[in-house]
Amino acid sequence: MKIKKLPNVLALHLKRFKYQEDVQKYIKLAYRVAFPFQLRLFNTVDDAPDPDRLYELFAIVVHIGKYVVSYFPEV
């Protein structure tokens, strides 16, 4: 998949749940996720405007809880 035009604001959602066949339900993945403070996307089409755009991390939303009951704490 190639991106034709990069957005001005890029929002990414990391889903940290995995469906586990043996228990027939979603399980939250408990391992820590490391991510960069800057991100450059390289899968743009050849003639995309500003294909070398650098995104900078602005905010993080933390989700606490399980698949069914959860909340987003205030920091």
MOPAC internal coordinates of N, CA, C and O (Angstrom, degrees):
PM7 1SCF
backbone

  N    0.0000 0     0.00 0     0.00 0    0    0    0
  C    1.4336 1     0.00 0     0.00 0    1    0    0
  C    1.5343 1   108.36 1     0.00 0    2    1    0
  O    1.2310 1   120.71 1   -45.03 1    3    2    1
  N    1.3043 1   116.25 1   134.97 1    3    2    1
  C    1.4679 1   122.25 1   179.01 1    5    3    2
  C    1.5301 1   109.16 1  -119.18 1    6    5    3
  O    1.2310 1   120.76 1   -33.84 1    7    6    5
  N    1.3132 1   116.15 1   146.16 1    7    6    5
  C    1.4586 1   122.12 1  -179.99 1    9    7    6
  C    1.5271 1   108.35 1   -96.14 1   10    9    7
  O    1.2310 1   120.38 1   -53.37 1   11   10    9
  N    1.3457 1   116.87 1   126.63 1   11   10    9
  C    1.4574 1   121.21 1  -179.07 1   13   11   10
  C    1.5194 1   111.81 1   -80.59 1   14   13   11
  O    1.2310 1   120.28 1   140.02 1   15   14   13
  N    1.3369 1   117.06 1   -39.98 1   15   14   13
  C    1.4605 1   120.73 1  -177.77 1   17   15   14
  C    1.5228 1   108.33 1  -142.17 1   18   17   15
  O    1.2310 1   120.65 1   -54.55 1   19   18   17
  N    1.3200 1   116.36 1   125.45 1   19   18   17
  C    1.4567 1   120.39 1   179.86 1   21   19   18
  C    1.5247 1   110.39 1   -77.36 1   22   21   19
  O    1.2310 1   120.06 1   -40.43 1   23   22   21
  N    1.3334 1   117.49 1   139.57 1   23   22   21
  C    1.4718 1   119.85 1   178.23 1   25   23   22
  C    1.5275 1   111.14 1   -75.78 1   26   25   23
  O    1.2310 1   120.57 1   -22.74 1   27   26   25
  N    1.3298 1   116.52 1   157.26 1   27   26   25
  C    1.4660 1   120.29 1   176.60 1   29   27   26
  C    1.5281 1   110.50 1   -68.07 1   30   29   27
  O    1.2310 1   120.91 1   140.14 1   31   30   29
  N    1.3273 1   115.86 1   -39.86 1   31   30   29
  C    1.4671 1   121.71 1   177.95 1   33   31   30
  C    1.5220 1   107.23 1  -119.19 1   34   33   31
  O    1.2310 1   120.80 1   -53.76 1   35   34   33
  N    1.3137 1   116.08 1   126.24 1   35   34   33
  C    1.4637 1   121.59 1  -179.06 1   37   35   34
  C    1.5213 1   108.94 1  -109.40 1   38   37   35
  O    1.2310 1   120.24 1   -61.31 1   39   38   37
  N    1.3335 1   117.15 1   118.69 1   39   38   37
  C    1.4642 1   121.70 1   178.39 1   41   39   38
  C    1.5189 1   108.33 1  -110.80 1   42   41   39
  O    1.2310 1   120.63 1   -55.65 1   43   42   41
  N    1.3122 1   116.41 1   124.35 1   43   42   41
  C    1.4610 1   122.20 1   179.91 1   45   43   42
  C    1.5242 1   109.07 1  -114.22 1   46   45   43
  O    1.2310 1   120.83 1   -40.15 1   47   46   45
  N    1.3233 1   116.01 1   139.85 1   47   46   45
  C    1.4500 1   121.81 1   178.40 1   49   47   46
  C    1.5251 1   107.57 1  -121.87 1   50   49   47
  O    1.2310 1   120.77 1   -66.10 1   51   50   49
  N    1.3243 1   116.14 1   113.90 1   51   50   49
  C    1.4606 1   120.75 1   178.50 1   53   51   50
  C    1.5217 1   108.60 1   -91.30 1   54   53   51
  O    1.2310 1   120.46 1   -70.25 1   55   54   53
  N    1.2996 1   116.73 1   109.75 1   55   54   53
  C    1.4656 1   120.30 1   178.57 1   57   55   54
  C    1.5184 1   108.00 1   -83.73 1   58   57   55
  O    1.2310 1   121.19 1   -59.57 1   59   58   57
  N    1.3187 1   115.32 1   120.43 1   59   58   57
  C    1.4524 1   120.04 1  -174.97 1   61   59   58
  C    1.5195 1   111.57 1  -109.86 1   62   61   59
  O    1.2310 1   120.85 1  -142.52 1   63   62   61
  N    1.3210 1   115.99 1    37.48 1   63   62   61
  C    1.4540 1   121.68 1   175.91 1   65   63   62
  C    1.5223 1   108.66 1  -120.44 1   66   65   63
  O    1.2310 1   120.99 1   -35.90 1   67   66   65
  N    1.3046 1   115.71 1   144.10 1   67   66   65
  C    1.4597 1   121.00 1  -179.80 1   69   67   66
  C    1.5251 1   108.15 1  -133.22 1   70   69   67
  O    1.2310 1   121.06 1   -46.03 1   71   70   69
  N    1.3346 1   115.58 1   133.97 1   71   70   69
  C    1.4561 1   119.14 1   177.94 1   73   71   70
  C    1.5172 1   108.79 1   -77.26 1   74   73   71
  O    1.2310 1   121.12 1   -54.81 1   75   74   73
  N    1.3296 1   115.46 1   125.19 1   75   74   73
  C    1.4585 1   120.63 1  -178.47 1   77   75   74
  C    1.5271 1   108.99 1  -107.97 1   78   77   75
  O    1.2310 1   121.34 1   -66.25 1   79   78   77
  N    1.3209 1   115.04 1   113.75 1   79   78   77
  C    1.4635 1   121.81 1  -175.08 1   81   79   78
  C    1.5260 1   113.29 1   -58.51 1   82   81   79
  O    1.2310 1   120.00 1   137.04 1   83   82   81
  N    1.3318 1   117.60 1   -42.96 1   83   82   81
  C    1.4595 1   120.29 1  -173.11 1   85   83   82
  C    1.5298 1   113.57 1   -64.54 1   86   85   83
  O    1.2310 1   119.91 1   151.97 1   87   86   85
  N    1.3342 1   117.78 1   -28.03 1   87   86   85
  C    1.4678 1   120.55 1   178.47 1   89   87   86
  C    1.5241 1   112.06 1  -109.30 1   90   89   87
  O    1.2310 1   120.15 1   177.96 1   91   90   89
  N    1.3307 1   117.33 1    -2.04 1   91   90   89
  C    1.4591 1   123.80 1   176.41 1   93   91   90
  C    1.5294 1   113.21 1    57.42 1   94   93   91
  O    1.2310 1   120.21 1  -137.83 1   95   94   93
  N    1.3352 1   117.20 1    42.17 1   95   94   93
  C    1.4585 1   120.49 1   176.56 1   97   95   94
  C    1.5265 1   110.39 1  -157.12 1   98   97   95
  O    1.2310 1   121.45 1   -10.44 1   99   98   97
  N    1.3326 1   114.83 1   169.56 1   99   98   97
  C    1.4543 1   121.09 1   177.46 1  101   99   98
  C    1.5153 1   109.66 1   -83.37 1  102  101   99
  O    1.2310 1   120.97 1   -42.12 1  103  102  101
  N    1.3203 1   115.75 1   137.88 1  103  102  101
  C    1.4528 1   123.03 1   179.39 1  105  103  102
  C    1.5369 1   107.59 1  -119.18 1  106  105  103
  O    1.2310 1   120.64 1   -45.92 1  107  106  105
  N    1.3382 1   116.37 1   134.08 1  107  106  105
  C    1.4577 1   119.23 1   177.72 1  109  107  106
  C    1.5265 1   109.03 1   -76.83 1  110  109  107
  O    1.2310 1   120.83 1   -47.89 1  111  110  109
  N    1.3218 1   116.02 1   132.11 1  111  110  109
  C    1.4525 1   121.29 1   178.14 1  113  111  110
  C    1.5329 1   108.24 1   -79.05 1  114  113  111
  O    1.2310 1   120.13 1   -53.76 1  115  114  113
  N    1.3156 1   117.36 1   126.24 1  115  114  113
  C    1.4606 1   121.58 1  -170.98 1  117  115  114
  C    1.5300 1   113.93 1   -96.70 1  118  117  115
  O    1.2310 1   119.34 1   176.79 1  119  118  117
  N    1.3112 1   118.86 1    -3.21 1  119  118  117
  C    1.4516 1   118.97 1  -177.17 1  121  119  118
  C    1.5274 1   111.17 1   -76.44 1  122  121  119
  O    1.2310 1   121.20 1   -25.53 1  123  122  121
  N    1.3103 1   115.31 1   154.47 1  123  122  121
  C    1.4619 1   122.22 1  -178.37 1  125  123  122
  C    1.5296 1   110.12 1   -75.85 1  126  125  123
  O    1.2310 1   120.76 1   -38.07 1  127  126  125
  N    1.3151 1   116.15 1   141.93 1  127  126  125
  C    1.4576 1   121.87 1   178.94 1  129  127  126
  C    1.5288 1   108.68 1  -110.71 1  130  129  127
  O    1.2310 1   120.54 1   -58.10 1  131  130  129
  N    1.3145 1   116.58 1   121.90 1  131  130  129
  C    1.4629 1   121.41 1   176.56 1  133  131  130
  C    1.5267 1   108.11 1   -96.81 1  134  133  131
  O    1.2310 1   120.52 1   -39.84 1  135  134  133
  N    1.3191 1   116.62 1   140.16 1  135  134  133
  C    1.4571 1   120.65 1   179.59 1  137  135  134
  C    1.5205 1   108.78 1  -143.67 1  138  137  135
  O    1.2310 1   120.15 1   -25.94 1  139  138  137
  N    1.3196 1   117.33 1   154.06 1  139  138  137
  C    1.4632 1   120.96 1  -176.58 1  141  139  138
  C    1.5286 1   111.96 1   -80.52 1  142  141  139
  O    1.2310 1   120.62 1   -19.55 1  143  142  141
  N    1.3208 1   116.42 1   160.45 1  143  142  141
  C    1.4593 1   121.30 1   174.99 1  145  143  142
  C    1.5217 1   111.03 1   -82.44 1  146  145  143
  O    1.2310 1   120.69 1   165.12 1  147  146  145
  N    1.3253 1   116.29 1   -14.88 1  147  146  145
  C    1.4564 1   121.84 1   176.25 1  149  147  146
  C    1.5255 1   108.89 1  -132.86 1  150  149  147
  O    1.2310 1   120.90 1   -32.84 1  151  150  149
  N    1.3375 1   115.88 1   147.16 1  151  150  149
  C    1.4614 1   120.69 1  -177.34 1  153  151  150
  C    1.5216 1   109.71 1  -140.79 1  154  153  151
  O    1.2310 1   121.12 1   -48.28 1  155  154  153
  N    1.3064 1   115.47 1   131.72 1  155  154  153
  C    1.4615 1   121.75 1   175.60 1  157  155  154
  C    1.5259 1   106.89 1  -121.50 1  158  157  155
  O    1.2310 1   120.67 1   -50.72 1  159  158  157
  N    1.3327 1   116.33 1   129.28 1  159  158  157
  C    1.4635 1   120.90 1   179.89 1  161  159  158
  C    1.5250 1   109.02 1   -93.96 1  162  161  159
  O    1.2310 1   120.74 1   -49.84 1  163  162  161
  N    1.3122 1   116.20 1   130.16 1  163  162  161
  C    1.4618 1   120.64 1  -176.66 1  165  163  162
  C    1.5323 1   113.44 1  -106.54 1  166  165  163
  O    1.2310 1   119.99 1   176.56 1  167  166  165
  N    1.3216 1   117.62 1    -3.44 1  167  166  165
  C    1.4656 1   118.86 1  -176.50 1  169  167  166
  C    1.5307 1   111.55 1   -98.06 1  170  169  167
  O    1.2310 1   120.92 1  -127.06 1  171  170  169
  N    1.3444 1   115.84 1    52.94 1  171  170  169
  C    1.4541 1   120.92 1   176.94 1  173  171  170
  C    1.5294 1   109.61 1  -100.22 1  174  173  171
  O    1.2310 1   120.68 1   -20.95 1  175  174  173
  N    1.3175 1   116.31 1   159.05 1  175  174  173
  C    1.4606 1   119.82 1   175.78 1  177  175  174
  C    1.5246 1   108.75 1   -69.17 1  178  177  175
  O    1.2310 1   120.44 1   -19.57 1  179  178  177
  N    1.3196 1   116.77 1   160.43 1  179  178  177
  C    1.4626 1   121.44 1  -174.30 1  181  179  178
  C    1.5262 1   113.51 1   -61.55 1  182  181  179
  O    1.2310 1   120.30 1   144.84 1  183  182  181
  N    1.3429 1   117.03 1   -35.16 1  183  182  181
  C    1.4689 1   119.52 1  -177.32 1  185  183  182
  C    1.5310 1   112.83 1  -102.09 1  186  185  183
  O    1.2310 1   119.70 1  -156.34 1  187  186  185
  N    1.3254 1   118.19 1    23.66 1  187  186  185
  C    1.4650 1   121.70 1   179.45 1  189  187  186
  C    1.5242 1   110.24 1   -68.36 1  190  189  187
  O    1.2310 1   120.46 1   -41.09 1  191  190  189
  N    1.3573 1   116.74 1   138.91 1  191  190  189
  C    1.4658 1   118.47 1   175.68 1  193  191  190
  C    1.5345 1   110.02 1   -70.20 1  194  193  191
  O    1.2310 1   120.23 1   -44.00 1  195  194  193
  N    1.3028 1   117.17 1   136.00 1  195  194  193
  C    1.4717 1   123.54 1   179.27 1  197  195  194
  C    1.5379 1   112.19 1    53.19 1  198  197  195
  O    1.2310 1   119.65 1  -124.81 1  199  198  197
  N    1.3350 1   118.27 1    55.19 1  199  198  197
  C    1.4673 1   120.85 1  -176.22 1  201  199  198
  C    1.5305 1   113.60 1   -69.55 1  202  201  199
  O    1.2310 1   120.49 1   167.40 1  203  202  201
  N    1.3196 1   116.66 1   -12.60 1  203  202  201
  C    1.4613 1   121.02 1  -176.30 1  205  203  202
  C    1.5360 1   112.13 1  -103.32 1  206  205  203
  O    1.2310 1   120.61 1  -156.80 1  207  206  205
  N    1.3405 1   116.44 1    23.20 1  207  206  205
  C    1.4685 1   121.08 1  -176.01 1  209  207  206
  C    1.5316 1   110.84 1   -62.91 1  210  209  207
  O    1.2310 1   121.16 1   -41.33 1  211  210  209
  N    1.3257 1   115.39 1   138.67 1  211  210  209
  C    1.4568 1   122.13 1   178.99 1  213  211  210
  C    1.5228 1   108.70 1  -109.13 1  214  213  211
  O    1.2310 1   120.24 1   -57.57 1  215  214  213
  N    1.3324 1   117.15 1   122.43 1  215  214  213
  C    1.4601 1   122.29 1   177.22 1  217  215  214
  C    1.5199 1   108.92 1   -94.74 1  218  217  215
  O    1.2310 1   120.73 1   -39.73 1  219  218  217
  N    1.3455 1   116.21 1   140.27 1  219  218  217
  C    1.4554 1   121.15 1   177.58 1  221  219  218
  C    1.5220 1   109.01 1  -113.48 1  222  221  219
  O    1.2310 1   121.05 1   -40.73 1  223  222  221
  N    1.3318 1   115.59 1   139.27 1  223  222  221
  C    1.4566 1   121.42 1  -179.96 1  225  223  222
  C    1.5169 1   109.89 1   -63.13 1  226  225  223
  O    1.2310 1   120.53 1   -49.33 1  227  226  225
  N    1.3366 1   116.60 1   130.67 1  227  226  225
  C    1.4540 1   121.72 1  -178.26 1  229  227  226
  C    1.5273 1   111.75 1  -113.88 1  230  229  227
  O    1.2310 1   120.09 1   139.31 1  231  230  229
  N    1.3125 1   117.44 1   -40.69 1  231  230  229
  C    1.4639 1   120.43 1  -176.76 1  233  231  230
  C    1.5221 1   110.57 1  -153.16 1  234  233  231
  O    1.2310 1   121.72 1   -20.91 1  235  234  233
  N    1.3218 1   114.32 1   159.09 1  235  234  233
  C    1.4563 1   122.03 1   176.48 1  237  235  234
  C    1.5238 1   107.78 1  -132.20 1  238  237  235
  O    1.2310 1   120.20 1   -43.60 1  239  238  237
  N    1.3112 1   117.23 1   136.40 1  239  238  237
  C    1.4610 1   122.29 1   174.30 1  241  239  238
  C    1.5142 1   107.04 1  -110.23 1  242  241  239
  O    1.2310 1   120.83 1   -52.36 1  243  242  241
  N    1.3295 1   116.01 1   127.64 1  243  242  241
  C    1.4615 1   121.43 1  -178.75 1  245  243  242
  C    1.5176 1   108.89 1  -103.18 1  246  245  243
  O    1.2310 1   120.89 1   -49.33 1  247  246  245
  N    1.3016 1   115.91 1   130.67 1  247  246  245
  C    1.4652 1   122.60 1   178.62 1  249  247  246
  C    1.5209 1   108.76 1  -107.22 1  250  249  247
  O    1.2310 1   120.40 1   -52.96 1  251  250  249
  N    1.3404 1   116.83 1   127.04 1  251  250  249
  C    1.4593 1   121.18 1   178.79 1  253  251  250
  C    1.5207 1   108.53 1  -120.31 1  254  253  251
  O    1.2310 1   121.00 1   -46.11 1  255  254  253
  N    1.3166 1   115.69 1   133.89 1  255  254  253
  C    1.4565 1   119.68 1   177.44 1  257  255  254
  C    1.5029 1   112.43 1   129.40 1  258  257  255
  O    1.2310 1   121.69 1    14.96 1  259  258  257
  N    1.3113 1   114.37 1  -165.04 1  259  258  257
  C    1.4563 1   121.63 1  -179.51 1  261  259  258
  C    1.5216 1   109.92 1  -106.22 1  262  261  259
  O    1.2310 1   120.60 1     2.87 1  263  262  261
  N    1.3021 1   116.47 1  -177.13 1  263  262  261
  C    1.4594 1   122.07 1  -177.32 1  265  263  262
  C    1.5287 1   111.36 1   -62.86 1  266  265  263
  O    1.2310 1   119.77 1   142.24 1  267  266  265
  N    1.3249 1   118.05 1   -37.76 1  267  266  265
  C    1.4649 1   122.11 1  -174.94 1  269  267  266
  C    1.5349 1   111.69 1   -89.24 1  270  269  267
  O    1.2310 1   119.93 1   132.14 1  271  270  269
  N    1.3290 1   117.74 1   -47.86 1  271  270  269
  C    1.4571 1   122.21 1  -177.31 1  273  271  270
  C    1.5331 1   108.61 1  -117.05 1  274  273  271
  O    1.2310 1   120.44 1   -56.24 1  275  274  273
  N    1.3315 1   116.76 1   123.76 1  275  274  273
  C    1.4533 1   118.90 1  -177.70 1  277  275  274
  C    1.5180 1   109.89 1  -160.59 1  278  277  275
  O    1.2310 1   120.96 1    -5.27 1  279  278  277
  N    1.3269 1   115.77 1   174.73 1  279  278  277
  C    1.4459 1   121.42 1   175.96 1  281  279  278
  C    1.5269 1   110.46 1  -156.53 1  282  281  279
  O    1.2310 1   121.05 1   -12.67 1  283  282  281
  N    1.3196 1   115.59 1   167.33 1  283  282  281
  C    1.4580 1   122.49 1   176.95 1  285  283  282
  C    1.5296 1   107.03 1  -113.52 1  286  285  283
  O    1.2310 1   119.19 1   -70.88 1  287  286  285
  N    1.3293 1   119.15 1   109.12 1  287  286  285
  C    1.4717 1   121.09 1  -175.71 1  289  287  286
  C    1.5247 1   112.40 1   -71.73 1  290  289  287
  O    1.2310 1   121.10 1   -24.83 1  291  290  289
  N    1.3278 1   115.50 1   155.17 1  291  290  289
  C    1.4596 1   121.19 1   173.94 1  293  291  290
  C    1.5241 1   107.94 1   -85.87 1  294  293  291
  O    1.2310 1   121.15 1   -41.68 1  295  294  293
  N    1.3161 1   115.40 1   138.32 1  295  294  293
  C    1.4667 1   120.02 1  -179.54 1  297  295  294
  C    1.5106 1   108.98 1  -116.25 1  298  297  295
  O    1.2310 1   120.10 1   180.00 1  299  298  297

